[in-house]
Amino acid sequence: MDSTAPLTHHEILALVEPFARRGRRVDLASSDRVARRIAFRPVEHAAREHVPAHRETLSLAQQPTGGWQLVRTLETAGDGPAARLQVSGADPGVLLARVEAVDAAHQLVRGPGWVLAIEHRLEGTAPVADEPAAMAAARGVIHAGGLVMTMKVPTVSGISAEIAIVREPHAPTLTDLPDDLLEVLGRGWARLDRTPAGWTSHAGLGGRGAARYRDAEARMRRAAEHLARTFSEPPARYAERLRAARWSVAARRSVPLTAVVVLVAAAALFPSLGLSRESPVWMLIFNAPPLLLALLFSLREMPRITLPRAPRRVRDDAWRPLPIEPLQVEPLPVDPPPFDPTLTPAEPR
C-alpha cells in the first residue's frame, strides 16, 4: 500500500476484514482517509465487578515509518477518566487479536469512591495469552474524593514517576491538602508541593522492566483507595487515623539534616583522636568528601534538608467529607445486531 496516498475503498475493505469477523463496524464519518486512519463505531459495556461502565472505541492508523498502530480507548461516563491501550505492528489482524486479549479490567478499575484509568502500550511480540505481561504502564489517572491525580511513568529505570493533583470542577469545598498526604503511604512517596494549578509530587518505583510497571500500577491502586477513604472522612479523622504514619514521615524527613550534623561532628572529632597519617582510617577520612559527593549524585532523588518538626495540624475546613456511594453493577447489554460488511463509499476528507 502507498503510505502517502489517501485510503481507497478497496484498501479499507481489505484492512477491516479481520475486524468485521469480530463484529467491529467501521465509522466512515469519523475516519480520515487522507490521514490513513480508520475509526470504528463505539461499543457500550455495562458495569461489572471492579470495572465501571464504559464506551470502547478502536482506531487504526498507518504510521509514517510503516506498519500500523491500533489504539483502544475506554471512556467512562461524564467527566470520568479514559484509558488507552496502543500496539504497533505490520498486520492489523494480529494487532486486533493482541488488543482483545487484554481484558478491560487491566485498564479501568473501580472501587468504593474511586476510579482508576491506566494508559498502556503493548511491547514486543508476546503470544496473545501473555499479553498482560507485555503491558507497559505509561500513565494513570485517578478520580477520587473530588480530586484528579495523574501519575506519569517514565520509560527510564531509576527515574521517579511524576504526580500532579488538581481539584475536580464539582468539588469546590476542597481547599487544602496536608503535605504528607501521599508520604503516609510509605517509602518512595514524596511530599506534596503547592502550585498555582494544584499540587505536585513524585513516587519512586522499584524493579526494572515489567516489575517496575507492576509496582507503578500497585501504587496507583493504593493511592486511589487512600484518597477515597481520606476525603470520605473529616480532616480531624485523617490526623487521628494516621498519627503514627505522620510521625514516621516526620522522622524520615529529618534524616538528611541528621546525617549532615553527624558528618560535621565526626569531622570535628577525628583530629582529637590522635590518628597517624599512615592509618587507613585517616586515608578514608581524607577521601570522604568525594565519596560522599558521588553517593549524593547516585541517589534517585536529591535529599531535601529541612528542620525536624512535628506533623502539621490539618485545618478543620480543609475539605468537606464526600460520602462513598456503593458500587452498582448494571445488567449486561443486549448483543448488537450482526455486522453488515457492506460499506458505503465516501469522499476523502
N, C-alpha and C positions, 0 to 999 in steps of 0.2 A: 504494500500500500504506500501511496505517496503521502509522506508525513506533513506536507505543506498545503496540499490542495484540500478544499472542503470535503467532508464525508459525503459520498454518494448514497443514494437509496439502497443500492445493492451491497455496498460496504456495511451499511447499518444492519441489513438483514443478516449478513454473514457474522457480524460481531455479536449480535444479540441472540443468535441461535441457542447457545447454551443457557442463556438467561430465560429464554422463552420456555425451554424444557422444565425450568424450575418455577414457572408461573410468574416470572418478572415481566411487567408490562412497560414498554417504552413510553416516556413522556416527551413527545416530539416538541411540544410547546416550550418546554424548559431546556431542551437540548440546544447545543450550539454547534452546528455543522462546520462553520468556519474554524472554530477553535478545536474541532475534532473531539467534542465532548458529548457523551450520551447520558441523559438523565433518565431514571426510571421512576415510575409512579410510586408514591409513598404507600407503605403498608402500616396499618394501625395494629398495635399489640396491646392487649389488656394487661392490667397489673397482675403480677403473681408474687409469690413469696420472695421477698428481698429484691424484687425488680419492679420499678414503677411503670405505669402505663406510658407508652412512648410511641412515636412515629418513626418508622425505619425508611430511609431513602438510600439509594445507590447512585453513584456517579462514576462513569468510566471515561477516562481521558487519556489521549496519547501524549507521551512525554516527548520533550524536544530531542532527547538523546536516543529515542527509540523505545519500543515497548509501551506498556500500558500501566496506568495506575487506577486501581479501584478503591473508592472511598465509601465506607458505610457510615452513615450518620444516624444516631439515635437521639431524637429530640423529645424531651418531656413537655408536658402541657404548660401553658402560660409562660412565665419568665424563668422556668426551671432550667437546669443545665443540659447541655448536649454533649454526647460522646462520639468521637470519631475513631474509626479503625481504617487504616490505609495499608495497602500492599501493592507492590510493583512486580511486573514480570512480563513475559512475552505472550503468554496465552491467556486471554480473558476468561476462558472456561476454567482454567486452573485457579485463577485469582478468585473467581466466584466460589469455587469449592473450598478454598482456604478461608475465605471470609465466613461462609456459612458454617464452617467447623467451629467457630468461636461463638459460644453462647452469649446472649445479651448480658447475662449476669457477670461476665468479665468486664463489661464496660459501664453498666448502670447498676448501682447498688443503693438500696434504701434501707433505712432503719427508723426507729421512732424519732421523728422530728428532724430527720436529715436525709439528704440525697447526695450521692457521690457519682460524678461522671468522670471517667478516665479516658484520655486520648491515647490510643495505642498505635503502633506500627508493627507489622509482621516482618521479621527479618529472616534472611536466608531462604532455604527451600526445604524446610522441615516437612515430614509427612503430615497429612491432614490430621491424623489422630494426635499429633504432638503440637498442634498449633498454639494452645495456651502457653506452652513452654517457650515458644519463639516470640512471644509478645513483649515488646519493649514499651514501657510506660513513658510518655513524653510530657503529659500534663494532667493534673487532676483538679476538678472544680467541685467544691463542697458548698451546698446550701444548707445552713443550719442556724437556728436561733436568730434569724434576722440578719445573718452575715453571709457573705460570699468569700470563701477562701480559695485562692488559686495557688497550686504548687507546681512549679516548673522543674522538671527533672533533666539536668544536663546529661549529655551523652558521654562526657569525660569522667572517668572514675576519679574519686578524690575531691570533686567539686560538690559543694553543698547545694541542695535544692533551694530555689528562691520561693519565698512565700509572700503573697500580697493579700490583704484582708480589707474589704470595703463593706459598707452597710448596704442592705437591700433597700430599695426605694420605699417599701411599705413598713420599714422599721425605724421611724424617727425617734422612738423612745430610747434607743441605744446611743448613749453619749460618750462613754469612756470604757476603756478596756484595761485591766491590770497588765503591767508589762511582763508579768510572769505567766500569762495565760497559757502559753504553749510549753514553757520550761518545766511546768509541774508534771508534764508527761514523762520526764526522764532525761537521760543524757542524749545529746545530739540535737536537742531543740534549743533555739536561741531566744533571747528576749524580744519583745515587740518594740518597734520604734515608730513613733507617730510621724505621719506625713500629711501633707495637705489633702491627699485623696483618701487616706485611711491609715493603715498600719502595714509595716513590712517586717519580715523576719527571715530565717533560714533554718534548714534542718540537715544535719549530716546523715549520709546514707552509708550503710555498711555493705561489704561484699563487692563483688565485681560481676559484670555481665547480668545474667538473668537474676541472680541472687540480689543484686542491687535494686533492680526494678521491683522485685517482690517486697523488698524492705520498704521501698517508696510507697507501694500500694498499702502495705500494712500500716504505715504511719498515717496515710490519708484516712483510712477507716477509723483508726484510733482517734485522730483529731476530730473527725465528724461526730463520733459518739460523745467525745468530751465537750465539744461546743454545744451540741444539742442539750446535754444534761445541764451544763453550766447556765445557759440562758433560759432554762425552764425553771430555775430556782432564783430566789432573791440574791443580791450581791453578798449579803451577810452569810448566806449559806455556803457560798464559794470559799470565803475566808475560813469558815469553820470546818468544812469537809476536807479541805486541802491544806490544813495548817502545817502538818508535818512535811508535806511535799514543798510548801513555800519556804520553810526554814531550810530544807535541803538545798533549794535553789540559792538562797542567800549564802549558804556555806560554799557552794561551788563558785559563786561569783567572787568570793574573797580569795580564792586560790591564787590567781595571778599576783595580786598585791602581796600575799603572804610569801610567795616564792621570791619576789624581789627583796623583801625585808630579810629573809633568811640568807640570801646570797650576799647582801650588803653586810650583814652581821658577821657572816663567815669570813668575808674578805678582811674585815677589821680585826678579826680574832686570830687569823693564821700567823701574822708576824710575831705574835707573842708566844707562839708555840715553840720557837727555837729550832725550827727545822733546818737541816742542812740544804744548801742549794743543789747538792748532788742527789737529794732524796727524790724518789719517784713521785711522792706526794707534791713536792714543790713544782716539779715539771707539769703535773696535772693542773695545779692551780694556775700556773703561768699560761697554759693553753686553754684555760676555761672560757675566756671571753669569745674566741672564735668558735669554740664548740657550742656554746650556748646560743650564739648567733645563728649557726647552722641549724640547731634544733628549733629555734624560733621560726625560721623560714620553712621548715619541713612540716609545721603544723597545718592542719586543714584550714583553720581559721585563725586570724590574728587575735590573741587574747585581749580582752578589754579590762584594763586596770581601773578598778573603782574602789572606793572606801567601803568597808563592810558596813552593812546596815540591816535592820530588821525589815521584814516584808512590809510594803506599804499598805496602808489601810485602803480598802475598796469603798468608794463612795456609795452611800445608800441609794442614790438616784442614778447610778452608773447605767443601769438598764432596768427595764420592766420585764418581769418573767413572762415568757411566751408559753402557753400550755402546749403540751405534746399530744397531738391527736393520734388515736390508734390507727394502725395500718389497715387499709381497706384493700381487699382482693376482689377484683371485678371478674365476672364470668367471661369465659373465652369468647371471642367474636365468632360470628358465622363464617365458614370458609368462603373465600372470594370466588366469584364465578370463574369458569375455565378461561384460560388465556386465549385470545384470538390473535394469531400470529400475523394477520393482515395489517400492514402498515400503510397509512395514507401519505403519499409523498408531500413534502413541504418545501417551500423555498428556503435556500440558505439564509441564515440570519446574518 
